[in-house]
Amino acid sequence: MTSLLRTCPRHLRLQPQSSRKKRAYSSLKSKPIISVPPNSKVYAFGAPSQTRLPLLAFSESGWTVNEGEAWAVVSGVGTGGAGKGGVFKAIQTLLGHTRIAPPTSQAQARWAEAGGLYPFLPPSIDPYTRIKVVSFRQRTGGGDGGAFFDYTARYGAMREDEDKVTLRDTLLQSTLGSGSGSTSTEGRLPSKLFDELTEKMGLKGLMDLPIVTLSNGQTRRARVVKAILERPELLLLDEPLTGLDVPSRVSLTRTLQELHEARSPRIMIGLRKGEDVPAWITHVLEVEGAQAVARTVKEVRSMLAAVPVTQKVESSSDKTEEPSSTTTTGEGALLVDMRDVNVAYGARKVLTNINWQIRQGERWHLQGANGSGKTTLLSLLTGDHPQSYTQKHLLLPSSTSSSSSTPSDLEAPSPQLQHRKRTPTALLRRLIGVVSPEMFDAFPRRHPGMSVWEAVSTGFDGGFVPRTKGAGALKTPLGTSTSSSSVKGWEETESKATGGVGWVDVDDDELGLGWDAIEEEKARKRVEVREWRVRRIWEVLEALGPAAWSQASFVSSHSSSPHSSESLPQPSSPSALTKSFAETPFSSLPPGSQRLVLLARALVGRPPVVLLDEVWSGMDADQMRAARRYLRGESQNELKKGVGEDQAVVVITHWEEEVPWNGEEVKRFRL
Ligand SMILES: Nc1ncnc2c1ncn2[C@@H]1O[C@H](COP(=O)(O)OP(=O)(O)OP(=O)(O)O)[C@@H](O)[C@H]1O
């Protein structure tokens, strides 16, 4: 909460009042917009009040949103179940997906009499048809279940008709009156609001593009405009500024303020703990665990003033006081070499004559406005883009020797480079660890009970489906291994492990032995690799899981004080918290925690190149801090570092403060 109100000048500039503002929102005396009685509790439907912990427990001030007030819901995230993120729970409540229980039956009756949750709406209107939520933490494609989402359509391989629906079609569809009965946009003229919004949101030049081709920032802006065009009474935007470049953030913030002031529609925003609160917000619903407390921004400000200065500095800018041991001064071996790289879709040029070399030990911040081609450039590196094959000079890692699939490989020679078209995509997936919005959307959630352990274990092969399921496969080899002393303590825990560690292949050539010795040596090496993989999974989960950031919402028996990854005792076996997390179904986690698991997956195999595109999206301040510390790699032990000197990392973010490295430790590549 400390850095909640890092006021940001860009949010303080108030815009000239629009004509819509003439409704003079601030002077209106009307019924409350939202009303939750004091001391109310919120339960999942079907949960008996006495026996289950509530999802939310409101304080004695309850929650009343009056006309003219501007609210933000601010919360950390939990790890699932009752610990789900506060904004998520507020959304569920506002959409009527939960049961609100006032403290007494009299309070219940008074509340119902006064109009319930939305007193400002006439009783004849179903409130849930007038409330709209757009969340940017959730997945945007592939349905909600997790069937594989083919994102290659973005890169020019469109086949289905629905991939060709343009932005104009989609937005016009939103302006169709609900009573018209027609779903055709043909001949439909854009409204004044349509013109104004698309202009302000910088979408005008993109109207004829298929929506699947829009960049992340462009898509987010389009989703906001689409929701506004549907003319709800109340629009809740969850993390609306994530992934937007600075100019887009400024124009969106201004536009939201104008719309809210004109009540057309009323806007409420969801923010993660630690995010800037726009200056036009007047009130905050703060959700910590299950506790929901409504405050004015003034109150929050005076609470901040009471925090000792040293504590403030630590929370708002931990990067300034923790210099990293990472350096980029030495010339590491080349890992990526691209010269005169170009990407165009017909006449539309996205990348022109790009030259970039990435070396071992380097930490890069890839910068550029929304739509400048950052994701496209990364998709060339991962080999996902069809035009990666046609580049004249695009050299990528091609040897497995430095992918650290065995402990001894940590001292392996520099990786070999070769042209992308000679490197199989499956191999690239092992050699390049990735977290990106596209990958986040594509990662399957429906795989039967895929645990956090299994999700992380897919990082060794770079696939999406866990292989060698069950710990049984590990038990025997570990028990008979000559080198198992190195993993004593881990051994007991792995028998309860929640999945395998991927296929372990050992090349005959790699062993350099005669035929008779090969089989025996192969078996020994397989055991060694499996042991290393088990240990790596526990290491990344300990460093990036709830043991590093939890507010004890996950396992109540665990220590209630959150601790950072470097202050963790180096465990002889994983903590109870980490073990419990490893067994949790991946799909049950909130998006921020899922991203942390996918970060663990990208790092677990210690690939030579790691690409992190908007990896912080959905994480709260504690999670982000844990991840950044791990990436900075302050431990002296090479194995305990998030990334080593033999690896290169590229980070994409529009927020400078999200980059884990400082000053000269990080190189910048601007598109
Ligand atoms: N098939 C396509 N046809 C036309 N234009 C396309 C196609 N695919 C992508 N583009 C355009 O390429 C540009 C670059 O997109 P990209 O996703 O690489 O941007 P970005 O820099 O990652 O943006 P953001 O910061 O918003 O994520 C965008 O303007 C996008 O509309």
The ligand as a Gaussian input file, in Angstrom:
#p B3LYP/6-31G(d) Opt

LIG

0 1
 N       -1.026000      -9.764000     -40.119000
 C       -0.830000      -8.457000     -39.951000
 N       -1.194000      -7.562000     -40.895000
 C       -0.991000      -6.251000     -40.720000
 N       -0.407000      -5.700000     -39.642000
 C       -0.034000      -6.537000     -38.666000
 C       -0.212000      -7.947000     -38.761000
 N        0.269000      -8.509000     -37.632000
 C        0.742000      -7.494000     -36.883000
 N        0.555000      -6.319000     -37.502000
 C        0.945000      -4.996000     -37.005000
 O        2.299000      -5.043000     -36.604000
 C        2.534000      -4.017000     -35.662000
 C        3.496000      -4.514000     -34.605000
 O        2.826000      -5.349000     -33.669000
 P        3.562000      -5.862000     -32.361000
 O        2.622000      -6.735000     -31.638000
 O        4.886000      -6.437000     -32.718000
 O        3.771000      -4.490000     -31.564000
 P        4.365000      -4.265000     -30.131000
 O        5.503000      -3.317000     -30.259000
 O        4.672000      -5.571000     -29.469000
 O        3.150000      -3.517000     -29.428000
 P        2.583000      -3.555000     -27.915000
 O        3.488000      -2.662000     -27.102000
 O        1.235000      -2.961000     -28.047000
 O        2.559000      -4.970000     -27.452000
 C        1.168000      -3.575000     -35.145000
 O        0.865000      -2.287000     -35.604000
 C        0.216000      -4.594000     -35.726000
 O       -1.037000      -4.040000     -36.007000

